[in-house]
Amino acid sequence: MTHKLYYDSAYLQEWQTSIRQTIEREDGTYVLLEETAFYPHGGGQPCDLGHINGIPVLDVLLEEDEVLHKLERMPEGSEVACQIDWQLRFDHMQQHSGQHLLSAVCRDLYEANTVSFHLGKDYCTIDVDSLELESSKLAAIETEVNRRIYQNHVISSYFVTPEELALLPLVKQPKVTKNIRIVEMKGVEYNACGGTHVSSTGEIGMIKLMKTEKQKGNTRIYFNCGFRALAEFNEHIRILGALSAKFNTNKDEIMDRIEKWELDQKQTQSELTLIKEKLDDYVAKELLTECNGQVIAHTLEDTTLKDLQSLATKLASKTDLPILLLSASENKAVLAHNGSYKQSCGMFFKTHLASFNGKGGGSDKMAQAGFASREEALAFYTFAKDQLSMRLDE
């Protein structure tokens, strides 16, 4: 069995050891070491990464009591030098210890017990068995958890016998019955845990709660600790600075400027809608005048599908003829009528679109389609116009 150095010290970064076994599998190359500080996946914590003889470690797995290291390639020789990706390891330590402390505060303040924990690349989450954590309670949790960080509680880990375990006020009973490891946050809690942790709460640095959401009868709390929280704060400052420059104001007035900008946008959009309606009226009048009882077919440049549909609807309210419109810039087509024309728009598209590499569909009275290229869109438009015209002549 591999000697698990990460249980002796979470701070070990480099060591020398020997390869016990090499394993070739369909998904890659694995080695077993006499000693390892590489933490495998488990307990909600991702695995460590790093190098063995300069070869990248791609994954670390725990199978039974053995730790398997997936490598980019097999190392030469049996003696190897190992190195942990310390930045990643310390990040995991900060997040995992931060989770223990955050869970303890949720439990102490509001009897909200943690039912699951996720340590992701960008953020961490805990799910607590409470739906009553409004913003004021979350603010209280954040204040209290950071206060306990500054109290710098000592964090230690050790293995206990079943007899010793029975005397400890654990957060919850462990699922395993042997090799039980306790992580003690002095003056805060005792927790059965196999993960890597910092040596005191002060090393967590800070905990920032970011948002919450309802999750299967629980509340999911998103948070970051330590350097992650600092990076998140710096990103917010960068965005705030960019907004300040964009709106030419200081940060205290940004919301006022945004609200004014939103009002201006709504006013502009209302004016634009009126202009589009007038333009549609004008275009519809022109097309009705020019159609001479034939299919109303027209190609427009720089027109969205939504605008095509709007114009088609307006035309359909004024004529019994079929309407075929094409946006040449977006390679989109619309076919519509008011119900008087005997051809189903949706069925026509379903029957013919594939021949022109088009995709779309719709109802009897209106259908829309998109094409991979301008040439295919124009080809379909010409074909459809001819087909519809022939049906009118029948």
Backbone hydrogen bonds in HBPLUS format (Angstrom, degrees):
<---DONOR---> <-ACCEPTOR-->    atom                        ^
c    i                          cat <-CA-CA->   ^        H-A-AA   ^      H-
h    n   atom  resd res      DA  || num        DHA   H-A  angle D-A-AA Bond
n    s   type  num  typ     dist DA aas  dist angle  dist       angle   num
A0003-HIS N   A0034-GLU O   3.03 MM  31  6.27 176.7  2.03 146.8 145.8     1
A0036-THR N   A0003-HIS O   2.99 MM  33  6.37 159.7  2.03 170.7 169.8     2
A0007-TYR N   A0004-LYS O   3.21 MM   3  5.91 161.7  2.25 114.6 119.9     3
A0005-LEU N   A0036-THR O   2.67 MM  31  5.48 141.6  1.81 142.5 150.5     4
A0008-ASP N   A0005-LEU O   2.93 MM   3  5.09 129.5  2.19 100.5 114.5     5
A0009-SER N   A0005-LEU O   3.09 MM   4  6.45 160.8  2.12 160.6 164.5     6
A0084-ILE N   A0013-GLN O   2.82 MM  71  5.05 163.5  1.85 153.4 158.5     7
A0015-TRP N   A0082-CYS O   3.22 MM  67  5.47 151.3  2.31 138.6 143.5     8
A0082-CYS N   A0015-TRP O   2.89 MM  67  5.47 176.4  1.90 174.6 174.8     9
A0017-THR N   A0080-VAL O   3.08 MM  63  5.64 163.9  2.10 160.1 164.6    10
A0080-VAL N   A0017-THR O   2.90 MM  63  5.64 171.1  1.90 155.4 158.5    11
A0034-GLU N   A0018-SER O   2.93 MM  16  5.68 155.1  1.99 166.6 170.6    12
A0019-ILE N   A0078-SER O   2.73 MM  59  5.08 151.5  1.81 145.8 155.8    13
A0020-ARG N   A0032-LEU O   2.71 MM  12  5.39 155.3  1.77 144.8 152.3    14
A0021-GLN N   A0032-LEU O   3.38 MM  11  5.11 156.8  2.43 131.1 132.2    15
A0032-LEU N   A0021-GLN O   2.84 MM  11  5.11 156.7  1.89 151.6 154.9    16
A0023-ILE N   A0030-TYR O   2.75 MM   7  4.95 165.8  1.77 149.8 148.6    17
A0030-TYR N   A0023-ILE O   2.79 MM   7  4.95 164.4  1.81 158.8 160.7    18
A0025-ARG N   A0028-GLY O   2.89 MM   3  5.26 168.4  1.90 163.2 165.3    19
A0028-GLY N   A0025-ARG O   3.12 MM   3  5.26 160.6  2.16 105.6 111.7    20
A0071-LEU N   A0029-THR O   2.86 MM  42  5.63 157.3  1.91 150.0 157.7    21
A0031-VAL N   A0069-HIS O   2.94 MM  38  5.29 143.0  2.08 133.8 144.8    22
A0069-HIS N   A0031-VAL O   3.05 MM  38  5.29 160.8  2.09 148.2 154.2    23
A0048-ASP N   A0039-TYR O   2.87 MM   9  5.24 153.7  1.94 149.3 152.8    24
A0041-HIS N   A0060-VAL O   3.28 MM  19  6.58 155.5  2.34 150.4 146.6    25
A0042-GLY N   A0045-GLN O   3.14 MM   3  5.49 156.5  2.19 156.0 160.7    26
A0045-GLN N   A0042-GLY O   3.09 MM   3  5.49 163.1  2.12 113.9 118.2    27
A0085-ASP N   A0049-LEU O   2.82 MM  36  5.52 155.9  1.87 147.0 138.9    28
A0057-VAL N   A0050-GLY O   2.91 MM   7  5.37 161.3  1.94 138.1 136.7    29
A0051-HIS N   A0083-GLN O   2.87 MM  32  5.26 157.7  1.91 149.8 157.0    30
A0083-GLN N   A0051-HIS O   2.90 MM  32  5.26 156.0  1.96 159.0 159.4    31
A0052-ILE N   A0055-ILE O   2.94 MM   3  5.13 155.9  2.00 139.4 144.5    32
A0055-ILE N   A0052-ILE O   2.96 MM   3  5.13 162.4  1.99 110.8 115.2    33
A0053-ASN N   A0081-ALA O   2.73 MM  28  5.08 171.6  1.74 159.3 158.4    34
A0072-GLU N   A0056-PRO O   3.24 MM  16  5.81 144.3  2.37 160.7 166.9    35
A0058-LEU N   A0070-LYS O   2.74 MM  12  5.41 153.6  1.81 152.1 158.9    36
A0070-LYS N   A0059-ASP O   2.84 MM  11  5.02 167.0  1.86 148.9 152.2    37
A0061-LEU N   A0068-LEU O   2.88 MM   7  5.08 159.1  1.93 146.0 152.6    38
A0068-LEU N   A0061-LEU O   2.77 MM   7  5.08 158.9  1.82 150.0 156.1    39
A0063-GLU N   A0066-GLU O   2.88 MM   3  5.30 160.7  1.91 158.2 162.5    40
A0066-GLU N   A0063-GLU O   2.90 MM   3  5.30 160.1  1.94 135.6 135.0    41
A0086-TRP N   A0084-ILE O   2.97 MM   2  5.38 108.7  2.50 111.5  94.1    42
A0089-ARG N   A0085-ASP O   2.96 MM   4  6.23 167.0  1.98 155.6 159.9    43
A0090-PHE N   A0086-TRP O   2.80 MM   4  5.89 175.2  1.80 158.6 159.7    44
A0091-ASP N   A0087-GLN O   3.11 MM   4  6.16 149.3  2.21 135.8 144.3    45
A0092-HIS N   A0088-LEU O   3.00 MM   4  6.32 158.8  2.04 152.6 157.7    46
A0093-MET N   A0089-ARG O   2.92 MM   4  6.26 152.1  2.00 148.4 157.1    47
A0094-GLN N   A0090-PHE O   2.88 MM   4  6.13 159.9  1.92 150.8 155.3    48
A0095-GLN N   A0091-ASP O   2.95 MM   4  6.18 167.0  1.97 155.5 158.9    49
A0096-HIS N   A0092-HIS O   2.88 MM   4  5.94 165.6  1.90 150.2 154.6    50
A0097-SER N   A0093-MET O   3.00 MM   4  5.99 166.8  2.02 147.4 151.7    51
A0098-GLY N   A0094-GLN O   2.89 MM   4  5.83 150.1  1.98 139.2 148.8    52
A0099-GLN N   A0095-GLN O   2.85 MM   4  6.08 143.6  1.98 140.9 150.6    53
A0100-HIS N   A0096-HIS O   3.13 MM   4  6.49 156.7  2.19 146.8 151.6    54
A0101-LEU N   A0097-SER O   3.10 MM   4  6.41 163.3  2.12 151.3 155.0    55
A0102-LEU N   A0098-GLY O   2.83 MM   4  5.98 162.9  1.86 151.6 156.9    56
A0103-SER N   A0099-GLN O   2.84 MM   4  5.92 165.3  1.86 153.3 157.4    57
A0104-ALA N   A0100-HIS O   3.01 MM   4  6.19 152.0  2.09 142.5 150.3    58
A0105-VAL N   A0101-LEU O   3.01 MM   4  6.30 153.4  2.08 148.6 155.2    59
A0106-CYS N   A0102-LEU O   2.97 MM   4  6.23 164.0  1.99 154.9 159.0    60
A0107-ARG N   A0103-SER O   3.01 MM   4  6.16 154.1  2.08 143.7 150.9    61
A0108-ASP N   A0104-ALA O   2.83 MM   4  6.02 158.8  1.88 146.4 152.9    62
A0109-LEU N   A0105-VAL O   2.87 MM   4  5.87 170.0  1.88 155.1 157.5    63
A0110-TYR N   A0106-CYS O   3.10 MM   4  5.77 157.4  2.16 134.8 141.9    64
A0112-ALA N   A0106-CYS O   3.20 MM   6  5.30 168.7  2.21 123.6 120.5    65
A0111-GLU N   A0107-ARG O   2.95 MM   4  4.22 134.8  2.15 121.3 122.6    66
A0129-ASP N   A0113-ASN O   2.92 MM  16  5.60 152.9  1.99 149.0 154.9    67
A0115-VAL N   A0127-ASP O   2.72 MM  12  5.62 170.3  1.73 166.8 169.8    68
A0127-ASP N   A0116-SER O   3.01 MM  11  5.25 157.9  2.06 137.8 142.0    69
A0118-HIS N   A0125-THR O   2.90 MM   7  5.21 159.8  1.94 152.7 153.6    70
A0125-THR N   A0118-HIS O   2.94 MM   7  5.21 154.4  2.00 146.1 152.5    71
A0120-GLY N   A0123-TYR O   3.02 MM   3  5.34 142.9  2.16 143.3 151.1    72
A0124-CYS N   A0223-PHE O   3.02 MM  99  5.39 160.9  2.06 166.0 169.8    73
A0223-PHE N   A0124-CYS O   2.92 MM  99  5.39 160.7  1.95 145.3 149.0    74
A0126-ILE N   A0221-ILE O   3.11 MM  95  5.42 146.2  2.22 140.2 150.3    75
A0221-ILE N   A0126-ILE O   2.84 MM  95  5.42 167.1  1.85 164.0 166.2    76
A0128-VAL N   A0219-THR O   2.89 MM  91  5.37 164.8  1.91 151.0 151.7    77
A0130-SER N   A0128-VAL O   2.83 MM   2  5.63 141.6  1.98 100.7  91.1    78
A0219-THR N   A0128-VAL O   2.93 MM  91  5.37 164.4  1.96 155.2 160.1    79
A0137-LYS N   A0134-GLU O   3.04 MM   3  5.53 123.3  2.37 111.3 124.7    80
A0138-LEU N   A0134-GLU O   3.05 MM   4  6.37 158.1  2.10 154.6 161.6    81
A0139-ALA N   A0135-SER O   2.95 MM   4  6.13 155.2  2.01 147.9 154.1    82
A0140-ALA N   A0136-SER O   3.09 MM   4  6.32 150.0  2.19 137.3 145.2    83
A0141-ILE N   A0137-LYS O   2.88 MM   4  6.17 152.9  1.96 148.5 156.1    84
A0142-GLU N   A0138-LEU O   2.94 MM   4  6.17 163.8  1.96 151.2 154.9    85
A0143-THR N   A0139-ALA O   3.02 MM   4  6.21 160.6  2.06 147.5 152.6    86
A0144-GLU N   A0140-ALA O   2.99 MM   4  6.12 164.6  2.02 148.1 152.5    87
A0145-VAL N   A0141-ILE O   2.87 MM   4  6.00 164.5  1.89 156.9 161.1    88
A0146-ASN N   A0142-GLU O   3.19 MM   4  6.24 156.3  2.25 142.6 148.2    89
A0147-ARG N   A0143-THR O   2.98 MM   4  6.17 143.6  2.12 140.7 151.6    90
A0148-ARG N   A0144-GLU O   3.03 MM   4  6.31 153.0  2.11 148.6 154.5    91
A0149-ILE N   A0145-VAL O   3.14 MM   4  6.40 134.6  2.36 131.6 143.6    92
A0150-TYR N   A0146-ASN O   3.19 MM   4  6.49 157.6  2.24 146.5 149.8    93
A0151-GLN N   A0147-ARG O   3.20 MM   4  6.54 128.4  2.48 134.7 148.4    94
A0152-ASN N   A0149-ILE O   2.99 MM   3  5.47 157.3  2.04 111.9 119.3    95
A0201-THR N   A0153-HIS O   2.84 MM  48  5.28 153.0  1.91 144.9 153.6    96
A0186-LYS N   A0154-VAL O   2.83 MM  32  5.44 153.7  1.90 172.1 170.6    97
A0155-ILE N   A0199-SER O   2.82 MM  44  4.87 173.3  1.83 126.4 124.0    98
A0156-SER N   A0184-GLU O   2.93 MM  28  5.27 158.0  1.98 148.6 154.8    99
A0184-GLU N   A0156-SER O   2.72 MM  28  5.27 157.5  1.76 159.8 166.3   100
A0158-TYR N   A0182-ILE O   2.99 MM  24  5.41 146.8  2.11 143.5 154.0   101
A0182-ILE N   A0158-TYR O   2.70 MM  24  5.41 173.3  1.70 165.4 164.1   102
A0160-VAL N   A0180-ILE O   2.99 MM  20  5.87 152.8  2.06 161.7 170.5   103
A0165-LEU N   A0161-THR O   2.84 MM   4  6.05 157.7  1.89 156.0 163.2   104
A0166-ALA N   A0162-PRO O   3.13 MM   4  6.26 149.6  2.23 139.7 145.8   105
A0167-LEU N   A0164-GLU O   3.12 MM   3  5.47 149.3  2.22 106.4 115.3   106
A0168-LEU N   A0165-LEU O   3.03 MM   3  5.40 163.7  2.06 114.8 120.1   107
A0170-LEU N   A0168-LEU O   2.98 MM   2  5.60 131.3  2.23 105.8  91.6   108
A0171-VAL N   A0190-TYR O   3.10 MM  19  6.32 143.4  2.24 165.4 172.6   109
A0193-CYS N   A0181-ARG O   2.99 MM  12  5.89 144.3  2.12 141.5 152.4   110
A0183-VAL N   A0191-ASN O   2.72 MM   8  5.24 173.0  1.72 159.1 161.2   111
A0191-ASN N   A0183-VAL O   3.03 MM   8  5.24 152.4  2.11 135.1 143.7   112
A0185-MET N   A0189-GLU O   2.97 MM   4  5.36 163.7  2.00 157.8 162.9   113
A0188-VAL N   A0185-MET O   2.75 MM   3  5.34 152.3  1.82 149.7 150.3   114
A0189-GLU N   A0185-MET O   3.06 MM   4  5.36 152.1  2.15 137.3 146.1   115
A0203-GLU N   A0200-SER O   3.09 MM   3  5.83 150.9  2.18 119.2 125.4   116
A0204-ILE N   A0201-THR O   2.98 MM   3  5.40 156.6  2.03 111.8 119.4   117
A0205-GLY N   A0202-GLY O   3.19 MM   3  5.70 148.9  2.29 108.4 116.0   118
A0206-MET N   A0204-ILE O   2.98 MM   2  5.74 134.4  2.20 105.4  92.2   119
A0226-GLY N   A0206-MET O   2.88 MM  20  5.13 144.2  2.01 145.2 150.3   120
A0208-LYS N   A0224-ASN O   2.93 MM  16  5.49 168.2  1.94 164.6 168.5   121
A0224-ASN N   A0208-LYS O   3.09 MM  16  5.49 149.0  2.19 143.2 152.6   122
A0210-MET N   A0222-TYR O   2.81 MM  12  5.42 172.2  1.81 143.4 146.1   123
A0222-TYR N   A0211-LYS O   2.88 MM  11  5.34 178.6  1.88 166.1 165.6   124
A0213-GLU N   A0220-ARG O   3.02 MM   7  5.27 140.4  2.18 137.7 148.6   125
A0220-ARG N   A0213-GLU O   2.79 MM   7  5.27 176.4  1.79 169.1 167.9   126
A0215-GLN N   A0218-ASN O   2.86 MM   3  5.05 166.0  1.88 138.6 139.2   127
A0218-ASN N   A0215-GLN O   2.92 MM   3  5.05 152.3  2.00 108.5 117.5   128
A0228-ARG N   A0225-CYS O   3.11 MM   3  5.62 127.6  2.40 149.1 143.1   129
A0229-ALA N   A0225-CYS O   3.33 MM   4  5.01 156.2  2.39  99.4 104.5   130
A0230-LEU N   A0226-GLY O   3.04 MM   4  6.42 152.6  2.12 147.6 156.2   131
A0231-ALA N   A0227-PHE O   2.85 MM   4  6.05 158.4  1.89 146.9 152.3   132
A0232-GLU N   A0228-ARG O   2.86 MM   4  6.12 156.1  1.92 151.6 158.5   133
A0233-PHE N   A0229-ALA O   2.91 MM   4  6.14 156.3  1.96 145.7 152.0   134
A0234-ASN N   A0230-LEU O   2.88 MM   4  6.15 161.5  1.91 152.6 157.3   135
A0235-GLU N   A0231-ALA O   2.96 MM   4  6.18 149.4  2.06 144.3 152.3   136
A0236-HIS N   A0232-GLU O   3.02 MM   4  6.32 153.0  2.10 146.3 153.4   137
A0237-ILE N   A0233-PHE O   2.94 MM   4  6.26 154.0  2.01 150.5 158.1   138
A0238-ARG N   A0234-ASN O   2.93 MM   4  6.18 151.7  2.01 142.2 150.0   139
A0239-ILE N   A0235-GLU O   2.98 MM   4  6.26 162.1  2.02 149.4 153.4   140
A0240-LEU N   A0236-HIS O   2.82 MM   4  6.01 158.7  1.86 148.0 154.7   141
A0241-GLY N   A0237-ILE O   2.83 MM   4  6.01 154.1  1.90 146.1 153.1   142
A0242-ALA N   A0238-ARG O   2.95 MM   4  6.23 153.5  2.02 146.8 154.1   143
A0243-LEU N   A0239-ILE O   2.93 MM   4  6.19 156.2  1.99 150.2 156.4   144
A0244-SER N   A0240-LEU O   2.89 MM   4  6.10 153.6  1.96 145.0 152.8   145
A0245-ALA N   A0241-GLY O   2.99 MM   4  6.24 156.2  2.05 146.3 152.0   146
A0246-LYS N   A0242-ALA O   2.87 MM   4  6.04 153.6  1.94 143.3 151.6   147
A0247-PHE N   A0243-LEU O   2.90 MM   4  6.06 162.3  1.94 153.2 156.0   148
A0248-ASN N   A0244-SER O   2.84 MM   4  5.62 105.7  2.40 130.8 147.8   149
A0249-THR N   A0244-SER O   3.01 MM   5  5.18 157.3  2.06 141.9 148.7   150
A0248-ASN N   A0245-ALA O   3.28 MM   3  4.83 150.1  2.37  90.3  99.0   151
A0253-GLU N   A0250-ASN O   3.07 MM   3  5.74 153.4  2.14 118.0 125.4   152
A0254-ILE N   A0251-LYS O   3.38 MM   3  5.24 164.8  2.41 100.5 104.9   153
A0257-ARG N   A0253-GLU O   3.04 MM   4  6.34 156.8  2.10 151.7 158.5   154
A0258-ILE N   A0254-ILE O   2.83 MM   4  6.11 156.6  1.88 155.9 163.0   155
A0259-GLU N   A0255-MET O   2.92 MM   4  6.10 161.3  1.95 149.0 153.8   156
A0260-LYS N   A0256-ASP O   3.01 MM   4  6.24 156.2  2.06 144.9 151.4   157
A0261-TRP N   A0257-ARG O   2.83 MM   4  6.05 154.5  1.90 145.7 153.5   158
A0262-GLU N   A0258-ILE O   2.81 MM   4  6.08 153.7  1.88 150.5 157.4   159
A0263-LEU N   A0259-GLU O   3.05 MM   4  6.34 154.3  2.12 145.3 151.4   160
A0264-ASP N   A0260-LYS O   2.94 MM   4  6.22 159.4  1.99 150.3 156.0   161
A0265-GLN N   A0261-TRP O   2.87 MM   4  6.11 152.3  1.94 147.2 155.3   162
A0266-LYS N   A0262-GLU O   2.93 MM   4  6.20 156.3  1.99 147.7 153.6   163
A0267-GLN N   A0263-LEU O   2.98 MM   4  6.23 157.0  2.03 147.8 154.1   164
A0268-THR N   A0264-ASP O   2.85 MM   4  6.07 158.9  1.89 147.9 154.3   165
A0269-GLN N   A0265-GLN O   2.78 MM   4  5.96 155.9  1.84 148.5 155.4   166
A0270-SER N   A0266-LYS O   2.92 MM   4  6.13 153.7  1.99 144.3 151.0   167
A0271-GLU N   A0267-GLN O   3.00 MM   4  6.27 160.2  2.04 148.7 153.8   168
A0272-LEU N   A0268-THR O   2.83 MM   4  6.05 153.5  1.90 146.4 154.6   169
A0273-THR N   A0269-GLN O   2.86 MM   4  6.05 152.5  1.93 146.6 153.6   170
A0274-LEU N   A0270-SER O   3.13 MM   4  6.41 156.9  2.19 146.3 151.5   171
A0275-ILE N   A0271-GLU O   3.01 MM   4  6.29 157.0  2.07 146.4 152.9   172
A0276-LYS N   A0272-LEU O   2.85 MM   4  6.10 157.4  1.90 150.2 156.3   173
A0277-GLU N   A0273-THR O   2.94 MM   4  6.17 154.5  2.00 146.4 153.3   174
A0278-LYS N   A0274-LEU O   3.02 MM   4  6.30 157.9  2.07 147.8 153.4   175
A0279-LEU N   A0275-ILE O   2.86 MM   4  6.11 153.2  1.93 147.0 155.3   176
A0280-ASP N   A0276-LYS O   2.74 MM   4  5.96 158.6  1.78 151.1 156.9   177
A0281-ASP N   A0277-GLU O   2.95 MM   4  6.19 153.8  2.02 143.5 150.7   178
A0282-TYR N   A0278-LYS O   3.00 MM   4  6.28 154.5  2.06 143.4 150.1   179
A0283-VAL N   A0279-LEU O   2.79 MM   4  6.08 169.0  1.80 159.2 161.6   180
A0284-ALA N   A0280-ASP O   2.76 MM   4  5.80 163.5  1.78 149.4 154.9   181
A0285-LYS N   A0281-ASP O   2.99 MM   4  6.11 158.0  2.04 142.7 148.7   182
A0286-GLU N   A0282-TYR O   3.01 MM   4  6.28 159.1  2.05 150.0 155.4   183
A0287-LEU N   A0283-VAL O   2.89 MM   4  6.13 163.2  1.92 155.2 159.7   184
A0288-LEU N   A0284-ALA O   2.93 MM   4  6.06 159.7  1.97 151.5 157.0   185
A0289-THR N   A0285-LYS O   3.05 MM   4  6.16 147.4  2.16 141.6 150.3   186
A0290-GLU N   A0286-GLU O   3.06 MM   4  6.28 147.3  2.17 144.9 153.4   187
A0291-CYS N   A0287-LEU O   3.08 MM   4  6.01 129.6  2.34 144.4 155.0   188
A0294-GLN N   A0291-CYS O   3.00 MM   3  5.30 158.4  2.05 112.8 119.9   189
A0296-ILE N   A0322-PRO O   3.07 MM  26  6.28 159.3  2.12 173.2 166.6   190
A0324-LEU N   A0296-ILE O   2.79 MM  28  6.11 165.2  1.81 153.6 157.7   191
A0298-HIS N   A0324-LEU O   3.02 MM  26  6.59 149.4  2.11 158.1 167.5   192
A0326-LEU N   A0298-HIS O   3.05 MM  28  6.49 147.2  2.16 153.3 158.7   193
A0300-LEU N   A0326-LEU O   2.76 MM  26  6.04 173.2  1.77 176.7 177.2   194
A0328-ALA N   A0300-LEU O   2.93 MM  28  6.16 152.8  2.01 156.3 164.6   195
A0308-LEU N   A0304-THR O   2.96 MM   4  6.31 150.0  2.05 146.3 155.4   196
A0309-GLN N   A0305-LEU O   2.95 MM   4  6.22 161.3  1.98 154.2 158.1   197
A0310-SER N   A0306-LYS O   2.99 MM   4  6.22 152.3  2.07 143.0 150.9   198
A0311-LEU N   A0307-ASP O   2.97 MM   4  6.17 163.6  2.00 148.7 152.3   199
A0312-ALA N   A0308-LEU O   2.90 MM   4  6.09 160.5  1.93 150.9 157.0   200
A0313-THR N   A0309-GLN O   2.91 MM   4  6.07 155.4  1.98 146.5 152.6   201
A0314-LYS N   A0310-SER O   3.08 MM   4  6.34 157.3  2.13 146.0 151.9   202
A0315-LEU N   A0311-LEU O   2.94 MM   4  6.21 161.6  1.97 153.2 158.0   203
A0316-ALA N   A0312-ALA O   2.88 MM   4  6.04 158.7  1.92 148.4 154.6   204
A0317-SER N   A0313-THR O   3.17 MM   4  6.39 134.7  2.39 139.6 150.0   205
A0317-SER N   A0314-LYS O   3.26 MM   3  5.33 135.0  2.48  95.5 107.2   206
A0318-LYS N   A0315-LEU O   2.90 MM   3  5.28 158.1  1.95 112.1 119.4   207
A0323-ILE N   A0336-ALA O   2.77 MM  13  5.15 159.0  1.81 162.8 164.8   208
A0336-ALA N   A0323-ILE O   2.91 MM  13  5.15 154.1  1.98 145.2 152.7   209
A0325-LEU N   A0334-VAL O   2.92 MM   9  5.24 165.9  1.94 154.0 158.8   210
A0334-VAL N   A0325-LEU O   2.88 MM   9  5.24 155.3  1.94 149.7 154.4   211
A0327-SER N   A0332-LYS O   2.78 MM   5  5.20 169.7  1.79 160.1 163.7   212
A0331-ASN N   A0327-SER O   2.87 MM   4  5.67 119.2  2.25 144.8 160.0   213
A0332-LYS N   A0327-SER O   3.29 MM   5  5.20 152.9  2.37 135.8 141.9   214
A0371-PHE N   A0331-ASN O   2.98 MM  40  5.44 140.0  2.14 156.2 165.3   215
A0333-ALA N   A0369-ALA O   2.92 MM  36  5.28 157.0  1.98 143.5 149.8   216
A0369-ALA N   A0333-ALA O   2.93 MM  36  5.28 148.3  2.03 150.3 153.8   217
A0335-LEU N   A0367-ALA O   2.96 MM  32  5.36 161.6  2.00 147.7 152.8   218
A0367-ALA N   A0335-LEU O   2.91 MM  32  5.36 150.4  2.00 153.9 161.9   219
A0337-HIS N   A0365-LYS O   3.04 MM  28  5.34 145.1  2.17 144.6 146.3   220
A0348-PHE N   A0344-SER O   2.97 MM   4  6.12 155.4  2.03 148.8 155.7   221
A0345-CYS N   A0364-ASP O   2.92 MM  19  4.94 176.6  1.92 123.8 122.8   222
A0349-PHE N   A0345-CYS O   3.10 MM   4  6.39 162.2  2.14 153.8 157.5   223
A0346-GLY N   A0363-SER O   2.83 MM  17  4.92 138.1  2.01 134.4 141.8   224
A0350-LYS N   A0346-GLY O   2.97 MM   4  6.16 158.6  2.02 146.1 152.8   225
A0351-THR N   A0347-MET O   2.95 MM   4  6.06 149.6  2.05 145.9 152.9   226
A0352-HIS N   A0348-PHE O   3.18 MM   4  6.34 151.8  2.27 146.6 153.0   227
A0353-LEU N   A0349-PHE O   2.90 MM   4  5.33 159.7  1.94 151.3 152.7   228
A0355-SER N   A0352-HIS O   3.28 MM   3  5.83 136.3  2.48 112.5 122.2   229
A0356-PHE N   A0353-LEU O   2.84 MM   3  5.48 157.4  1.89 121.3 128.8   230
A0358-GLY N   A0353-LEU O   3.04 MM   5  4.80 165.8  2.07 132.0 130.6   231
A0357-ASN N   A0354-ALA O   3.17 MM   3  4.97 166.6  2.19 108.1 107.6   232
A0359-LYS N   A0370-GLY O   3.00 MM  11  5.53 157.6  2.05 155.0 162.3   233
A0370-GLY N   A0359-LYS O   2.88 MM  11  5.53 158.2  1.93 153.7 158.6   234
A0361-GLY N   A0368-GLN O   3.02 MM   7  5.75 144.4  2.15 162.8 168.5   235
A0368-GLN N   A0361-GLY O   3.12 MM   7  5.75 165.0  2.14 143.0 140.9   236
A0363-SER N   A0366-MET O   2.75 MM   3  5.30 133.3  1.97 169.0 157.8   237
A0377-ALA N   A0373-SER O   3.12 MM   4  6.35 154.2  2.19 143.6 151.0   238
A0378-LEU N   A0374-ARG O   2.90 MM   4  6.13 162.2  1.94 153.4 157.7   239
A0379-ALA N   A0375-GLU O   2.92 MM   4  6.07 151.3  2.01 142.6 151.2   240
A0380-PHE N   A0376-GLU O   2.99 MM   4  6.15 158.6  2.03 144.6 149.6   241
A0381-TYR N   A0377-ALA O   2.94 MM   4  6.15 159.5  1.99 146.1 152.4   242
A0382-THR N   A0378-LEU O   2.98 MM   4  6.20 160.4  2.02 149.3 153.1   243
A0383-PHE N   A0379-ALA O   2.99 MM   4  6.19 163.6  2.02 147.6 152.5   244
A0384-ALA N   A0380-PHE O   2.76 MM   4  5.89 172.6  1.76 161.1 163.1   245
A0385-LYS N   A0381-TYR O   2.98 MM   4  6.05 158.9  2.03 144.8 150.9   246
A0386-ASP N   A0382-THR O   3.11 MM   4  6.32 158.6  2.15 147.1 152.0   247
A0387-GLN N   A0383-PHE O   2.96 MM   4  6.22 164.4  1.98 156.0 160.4   248
A0388-LEU N   A0384-ALA O   2.90 MM   4  6.00 168.4  1.92 154.8 157.9   249
A0389-SER N   A0385-LYS O   3.02 MM   4  6.06 151.2  2.10 140.4 148.6   250
A0390-MET N   A0386-ASP O   3.01 MM   4  6.23 154.8  2.08 148.0 154.0   251
A0391-ARG N   A0387-GLN O   3.18 MM   4  6.44 151.1  2.26 144.6 151.9   252
A0392-LEU N   A0388-LEU O   3.12 MM   4  6.40 141.9  2.27 139.7 149.6   253
A0392-LEU N   A0389-SER O   3.17 MM   3  5.13 123.7  2.50  92.1 106.3   254
A0393-ASP N   A0389-SER O   3.20 MM   4  6.50 141.1  2.36 141.1 151.0   255
A0393-ASP N   A0390-MET O   3.16 MM   3  5.11 125.4  2.47  92.4 106.1   256
A0394-GLU N   A0391-ARG O   3.31 MM   3  5.17 142.6  2.46  91.6 101.9   257
